[in-house]
Amino acid sequence: MMYDWNWEFWPTELIRIGMIALIVMAIWAVYRLVTQHKPARAEYEEQAQQILDQRLARGEIGDAEYIRLRDLIGKSHHQNVTLIDQPGA
């Protein structure tokens, strides 16, 4: 007994499977882009503030420069930092 295989069926199904795979990959890519962890602005500001505090502690910058840079960062809530006039700064 001879079976009549419809060979036109396979190319159509392969195209459908390919399209479904493409759609799934596109949805996955959008999902990854949306859910990817991006540091919030607050995290960047906190890191910048830590670097600024370290530079002040090492004496690389003076009080006036510290205040100017702190205000640029937008972190003026660090009022607990005591600024002391440094000789020669």
N, C-alpha and C positions, 0 to 999 in steps of 0.2 A: 504494500500500500504506500502510495506516495503522498507526502504531506505538502500542501501548497503554502509555502512560507511567503508572507507578504513583505518583501524586502524594502518597500517604501515606508514601512512602519519604523524601522530602526533609525534612520536619519532624523525623522521628526521627533522621536523620543529623545535622541541625543541632544537635539537643540533645546528641547524642553528641560531636560536635566541640566544642561549648561546654563540656561537662563535662571533656573531656580538656584543653582549654585552661585551665580553672579549676584543675584538679589540677596542671598543669605550673606555672602561676603561683604556686600555694600552695607547691609544692616549692621553686621558685626563691626565694620570699620567705623561707622558713625557712632556706635555704642562705645567703642574704645576711645574715640576722640572726646566724647562728651563726659565719660566717667573717668578719664585719666586725671590723676591727681595733679593739680596745679597749685603751687604755693600761693596762698592768699597774700594780698598786699600787706596785711598785718605781719606776716612772717618775714617778708622782705624788710619791712620797717624795723622789726625786732632785731634782725641780723645786722642791719645798718647801725642801729643804736648800740649794739654790743661792740661793734668795731670802733665806733666813735668813743665809747667809754674806755676801751682799751687804749686808744691813741691818747686820750687825755691822761690816763693813769701812767703811761710811759713817758709823758711829757713831750710828745710829738707836736701837740697843738696846745695853744693857750686857752684861757677862759673865754675870751671874746670869740675866737674861732669855733670853740665847742658850742657856744650858744647859737651862733649863726648856723652852723651845720645841723644842730639839733632842731632848730626851727624849720630848716629846709626839709628835713626828714618828716616833720610833722609830729614829732614825739615830744611835746612840751610837758607831758605829764610826769616826767622824771624830775620832780622838784626836790626829791630827797638827795640829789647829788649836790654836795657842798663844793662850791668853787672857791679856791684860794688863789690869791694873786701869787704868781710864781715870779721870783726874781729873774730878770732877763728874758721874760716871755713877752 
